[in-house]
Amino acid sequence: MIPFVRTIFPFLFLLVAILLSFGAGFSIGKDQAALVPIEGVSNIDLGKPTGADFSLFWDAWRTVQEQYVARGELNFQDMIYGAISGMVSSLEDPYTVFLNPEDSKRFSEDVSGVFEGVGMEIGIRQKQLRVISPLEGTPAQKAGLRPGDRILKINDTSTENMTVEKAVSLIRGPKGTNVTFSILREGWNESKEFTIERAVIQVPSLKWELKEGNIAYVKLNQFSAKAGRDFAKAAGEILASSAKKIVLDLRNNPGGYLEVSQDIAGWFLAKGSAVVIEDFGKEGKQQVYQARGNPVFVSYPMVVLINEGSASASEILAGALRDGRGITLIGEKSFGKGSVQELKELKDRSALKVTVAKWLTPKGESISDKGLEPDIVVKMDEKDVDEKRDPQLEKALEVVGDL
């Protein structure tokens, strides 16, 4: 378990239940105030922020504890989990969440690249539950789900005003069982149903192959904990091959660890080059993350593929390569996830994933909510997908071939 790590997933994988957790006590300010003891709860002096009447919480708690019809069956820890869930929801930031110990463990497993579920990532965009990205080789991808798909129903339950936490709880289930989605896609006049069988998902962080004799095509699926090591291995193989140019494919890559994107950028950018600027908002504080490692590909001509499923760490890497080396981005506009989360493990092995900053490309461009615009726009339509054509990759090979 990683006690404190910086992550930049646009949201947790579908397979992570985002039930919220809360420790035995917490600090929310400097002014101290004694609270009336509550049976079954660790009663310590809690901080009280200026202008907030925290006694309202305890009044409500006491009322439930004393008057609720099934008060003998109350689970105090679950009640606290629910309370912190409401507090976090009031922030209206879909990326700031609490994870109980079980779901914190699942999150760590998911970013390791092995998990159980349908294999896609979801998030809220324009108040609608959407597919951010189906992961490479998973049931969700094989079923034909695509980035940007709107999820109208999960089984028979409408997703209107549904939280991602609730959606995750409906979608998760034992491998071999089915879950049905009602999907509306841009250009469709009506929704269609997709029934997908859950499975154990093992997503390779990357794959590469030689194309046209001297072009290394590298498909990076996610910035998981092992992606840095896997990329180093692939780099050695590319250097030993006849490859002289690179196509880096970040399509449908939902992100991962900031540090991994920083390490991978170091293979392509001069050491010390800016990878991303972390902006802490009103405080005016900024931190520049620099490329590190061995820049053995800094002189290789290359292009980068992006689409709507390219998010967070993918956008950081793509933006750094365009700003730092003028590398051409090809495909469709990226997702637009421009905030950074820190994951801190709490004492009961629950965890808080909290938005701490926004990030900017090295030239100061904010990607939040608007994404990266490609230099060369190439669309993929339904016919391309059905007939297994890839005009975006074809264009990338053409462009890099002329460099």
Secondary structure, 3 states (H helix, E strand, C coil): CCCEEEECCCCCECCCCCCCCCCCCCCCCCCEECCCCCCCCCCCCEECCCCCCCHHHHHHHHHHHHHCCCHHHCCHHHHHHHHHHHHHHCCCCCCCEEECHHHHHHHHHHHCCEEEECCEEEEEECCEEEEEEECCCCHHHHHCCCCCCEEEEECCEECCCCCHHHHHHHHCCCCCCEEEEEEECCCCCCCEEEEEECEEEECCCEEEEEECCCEEEEEECCECCCHHHHHHHHHHHHHCCCCCEEEEECCCCCCEEHHHHHHHHCCCCCCCCEEEEEECHHHCCEEEEECCCCCCCCCCCEEEEECCCCCCHHHHHHHHHHHHHCCEEEECCCCCCCEEEEEEECCCCCEEEEEEEEEECCCCCECCCCCCCCCEECCCCHHHHHCCCCHHHHHHHHHHHCC
